[in-house]
Amino acid sequence: MKIKYNNPFVALKHKNFRYYWFGMSISLIGTWMQNTAQPWLAYTLTNSPFLLSLIGMLQFTPMLLFSLFAGVIIDKFPKKRILIFTQSASLVITFILAMLVWTGNIRYWHILIMATALGFVNTLDMPTRQSFVIELVGKEYLLNAIALNSSVFNIARIIGPAVAGIIMGYAGIATCFFINSLSYAAVLISLIFIKPEFTQNLKNKSDNMVMTIKDGLKYIYDSEILYPSILMIAIVGTFAMNFNVLVPVFAEQVLNQQETGFGLLMSLMGIGSFLGAMFIATTNKSNSNNFTKFIMNAFPFIIGVLLIFTGLTKEYFLTGLCLALTGAFFVAFSSTANSIMQLNSTNEYRGRVMSVYSLVFVGSTPIGNLFTGIISEHFGANTGFIVCGTTVLLLLIPLFIYKNKMKNHIFPH
């Protein structure tokens, strides 16, 4: 049976998801304010693209190293309880960072430590949030719920950077960090009222963590759907998600912009991302193999081309347009990939599957950030965009050939 959702907000009919969605809406605005303020603060303290890239590298290194272990924890304990812990920890960490900035004691190494601490928390938090959604709406509305989460993420991506740019210019960077710290309380309040309806408390067959991880990896490798999808996600996650390094440097070096101009560029990317998310939310394609194939096969190539075009731009408007288009295609791809991973995993393995998803999609960021930071340090941010886009295209070609050899069974009818 095909699911029809002319209403892009159909998943909100579930009370639990409404609570969660509104709480995340508030929290994500604060998150994007910090995501804008932190790289700008680091760059002003160091004036070095390489040192800026180290922050991203350390923030996501815990996910690279420990995501697989996080998946085992997620499959063993209630996800709501895990989220209460991770959101509380994030509140404390960001408040300490805000106090350091506010008192004028902030140093580069402080940012490194706080970014790493948040990285450890996010290693557990991100895959938990990803796999929690299906417990709030069930499989029927999962794609719509993922798209709605993505849309609110990108609304925050529009509002947060724009507000952060203004606040940094007039009220100081510390205010951005304080707002983000307080915004975590919105998620904590929403979690109090949530009682998941679609849970199945399945325990792992083995108490041996290493064996449980190995079992989860074998489950993905043996799947004709999950394995090629995870390879595609790894390429895009590693080499196309380096905007936190490239955009602030590009804004300052190439476009001669300050805080407000940089914040607006990030907002333009957020506008495109929001439109991509709403496209997925309003399109009745959850059961369309052809549509899914098209997004998974074509959109990563388009993202690579857009990254190259961005590196070639010299005008502010054209850069913003390229970033907006990149955001639209990127979110449409990531929402589809997320739903593929969840819909094609059982409840027993979903936490481990989404931990691998987080590993290759976000945990690979240290590699991408370091790669991008070194290139930008020596050759400029424009070259960084071009090299990242070219790398994506070159890696996609052999993967595309490999997928075609799988007898077109990656998305079976």
N, C-alpha and C positions, 0 to 999 in steps of 0.2 A: 504494500500500500504506500502510495506516495504521500508525503507530508506537504500540505499546502500552508505556507504562511505568507499570505499577503500582508499580514500585520507583522512588521519587523520586531515588535516587542512581545511576541506571543509567549516567550519563555517566562516573562514576568508574571504570568498568571499563577505561577508557583510562588507562594508566600515566602518560602525559604530563600528562593533565588532573589526575590525583591529586596529582602533585608540585606543579603550579601552584596547585591549589585549597587544599591545606594550607599552602603558603607564603603565599598571600593571606589565609588565615584568621587567621594570626598578625599579619601586617602591618596588616590592617584594624582590629584592636582598637586598635593604637597610633594609627592614623589618626583613629579616632573619639574617642580620648582627647584628641588635639590639637584636633580640631574642636569639642570641648566646652570645653577650657581656653582656647583662643585668643580666642573672642569674649567670654568672661567676663573674661579679663585685659584686653582692649581696653576693655571697658565700664567696668571698675573704674578704669582709667587716665584715661578721658575723661569718663565719665558722660554720654555723648552718643550717642543712636541714629544720628545722621547720621554721626559719625566712625566708628562701628562699621560702618555700611554701606559706607563708603569702603574698608575692608579687603576686604570681599567683592567690591567693584567692581574693585579693583586686582588681586585674586587671579585673577579670571576674565577681565579685559580682554585678556590675551595670547591666550586661547582665542578670544575674539571677533574679534581682529585677525588671528591667524595660523593658525587651524585649517585653513583651506584649503591653506596651504602645507605644513602638517604632513602632510596627506593624500597629497601628492605624494611626500614623503620615505618615508612608510610603504609606498607602492606600489613603491618603488625598492629598498629595503634589507630584509634579513631582520629580521623583527619581534623575534626573540629578542635580537639584537644591540642593537636600539633600546631594549628594555626593560632590559637590563643597564645601559646608559648612564643612562636616566631614573631607575631605582631607586637607583643609586649617587649621583646628583646630589641626589635627595630626602633621602637619608641625611645627606649633608654639610650641606645647608641647615637641616634640622631640628635637627641637633646644634649648629650655631652659635646658633640661636634658644634652645635649651635652656641653653647656656652664658651667654647674656646674661641670661636670667631668673634662673639660679642665682646669678650673681655680683651681682645686684641692679642691674645697669646697663641693664636693659631700658627703652626709651622707646617711645612710640607710633609714632614714625617708623621704629624698628627693625622693628616688626611689619609696617608697610606695605611695607618693602623685602623682607622675607623672604616675605611673602605674594605679592608680585609675582614674586619669583624662583621660588617653587613654581608659580606660575601658568604661567610659561614652560615649566617642565619638564612640567607636567600637560597642556599643549597638545599635546605630542608623546606623552606616556605614555598618556593616556586612550583616544584612538582606536586606538592600537596594541594596548592590552589588549583592547579591544572586538573588533577584527578578528583577534586572535591565537587566540581561543577555537575558531573553526571549524577552525583548523589542528591543534588538539589532539584534536578529537572528530569532525570531519566534519559534513556537513549533517544526517545522520540524527539525531544527538543534540544538535544545536545548541540548540534551545529548552530542553531539560532542563538543559544546561550553563549557559545564561544564567540560568535560574531558580536553579540551585544557586549560581552566583556571587552572585546577588542575595540568596539566603537567607543565605549566610555574611557578606555585606556587612551584612545587617540583624541577624544574631546579634551581630556586632561593634558594631552600632549600639545594641544592648541592653546588652552588657557594657561597652563602652568608656565611654559617658557616666556609667553608674552608678559604675564604678571611678574615673573621673576626678573625679566629685563628691566621693567619699570621700578620694581622694588630695589633691585641692586643699585640702580642709578640714584634713587631718592631716599631710601630708608636703610640701605646697607645690606650686605650679603647675609649677615647673621639672621635677619628676619625670615629669609627663605628657609633656613634650616629649622628655625623655631616652628614655623607653620607646618613643615613636613613632620616634625616630631609629634605635634598635637594631632595631626590628621590620622595617625595610626589608631587613635582612640575611637574613631568612627567605625573602623572594622571590628574592633574589640566589642563595641556596643552591639553591632549587628550580629555578631557570633553568639551573644547571650540569648537572642531570640530564635536562633536557627535550630531546628530539629530535623536532621536529614531523613528523608522518606524512602530513599532507594538504596540503602546500604545493605550489603551482605557481608557479615563479619567472618570472612574466610581467613583462616590462618595459614601461614606458610607451612608446607609439608616438612621442612627441615628447619631446625633451630641453628644450624651452622650458617653463619652469615655469608661466607665465601661461596658455599654450595648454593645458597639461595640466589646470590647474584649470578652465578654461573647458569643456573636454571633459567633465570630471566633473560639473560643474553642469548641462550640457546633458543628460547621461545621466540625472540625477535628474529634471529638468524634463520630459523626454519619457516618463517612466515613469508609468503610470496608478496604480501602487501607491505608489512612493516619494514622489512630489511631494505629494499630499494628506496623506500620513502625516507628512512633515517639517513641514508647516504646523501640524498638530495638536500635534506635539512642541514646536514653537517657542512656542506659546501656554502650554502647561503648564510648560515649562522656564523661561520668563521670569517668569511671575506667580504660580506655585504653589510655587516652590522658594526661598523667602526665609526659611526657618525659622532660619537662622543669625543673621538680624537680628531677627526678630520674637519668637522664643521667649525669649531671655535678657531682653529688655526687658519682655515680657509677664509673665514670672516675677517680675521685680523690681517693676514698676510696679503690676500688677493683682493678682497673687497674693501679693505680699509674701514671696517665697521668696529663699533664699540659694543657695550653690553646690550643696548636696546636693539641694535641691528642684528646682533647674534641671536637674541631671544626671538625676534620676529622670524628669522630663518627657520628656527626649530619649530615655531608655530605653523609656518607654511607646510613643513613636512608633516606636522600633525593633522592639518586640514586634509591633505591627500590621504593620509592613513585612515582618517575617520571615514572618508568617502569610500575607500576600499572595504572597510569593515561593514558599512551600511549596505554596500552592494551584495556582500555575502549574506547579510542578515535578511534581505528582502527578496532574494532569489531562490526559487523553488528548485534547488539542484542537489539537495542532500542525497538523493538516490540516483543521480545521473552520472554514470561512469564516464561518458564523453566529456562532460563539464569538468569533472575532477581531473581526468587525464590532461585536459587542456591547461588547467591552472598549474598542475604539478610539473608539466613538461615545458610550457611556454613562458610562464611568468618569471622563473629564475633567469632565463636568457634575457628577458626584457629588463630585469633589474640590473644585470651586468652591463647592458648597453647604456642604461640611464646613468650609472655610476661613471662611465667613461665620458658621457656628455657633460655631466656636472663638472668634471675635472677640466674640461675645455672651455667652460664659461668664464667670462670676465665681468659680466654685468650682474648686478644684484638681483634684478627681476628674473633673469634667465636661470640663475642659480636657484632661486626660490621655486621657480616652476619645475625644474628638474628634481629638486628634493621632494616637492609635493607629489609628483608622478611616481617617484621611487617609493615613497611612503604608501601610496595607494596599492601598487602591485605587491609590495612587500607584505602588507597586512592581509591582502586577499590570499596570498600564498601561505602565510603562516597560519591563518585561521583554518584553511582547508587541511593543511598538514596536521595541525593539532587534532582536528576531528577524525582524520584517518587513523591516527595513532590510538585514540580512545575507543572509537567504534569497533576497531578490529582487535581489541584486547579484552580478555575476560576480567571479571572483578578480581580474581585471584592475582593476576599479573599487572593490573593497570598501574599501580603505584610504581612498579619497577620499569614498566614501559615508559611512563611519563618522566621518570628520573633519567632515562637514557635520552629521551627527547630534550629535556633540559640540558643534559650534558653536551649534546652535539649542537643544540641551537643557541644556547647562552654560555655554557661552560667552555666552549671553544673560543670565547671572546679574548682570553689572555693571549692566545696564539695570534688571532687577528689584530688585536690592539698593538702587540709588540711588533708584528710585521708592518703594520701601517705606521706606527710611530717612528720606526727606523727609517722608512722611506720618506716620510714627511720631514723628518729632521734633516736629511741630507739633500733631498731633491724638491721639497715643497709640498704643500697640501694638495695642489692640483695634480701633481704626479701620483700622490697617494690614492686619490679617487680613480685615476686612470688605471693604475696597476691593480687595484682591488677589483675593478670591473673586468679587466682582462683576465685576471686569475679565475674569477667565477666562470667566465665563458670557456676558458681552456679546460677546466676541470669538469664542466658539465658535458662536454662532447663525449669523452669515453663512457661516462655514466649513462648518457642517452643511448649509446650503442649497446651497452650492457642490458639496459631495460628492454630494448627492442628484441633482444635475443631470448627474453623470458617468455616467448610465445604469447605475448600480449595478455598474460594472465595476472598482471599486477593488480588490476581492479576488476575481478571476475564478476560476471552477472549473477 
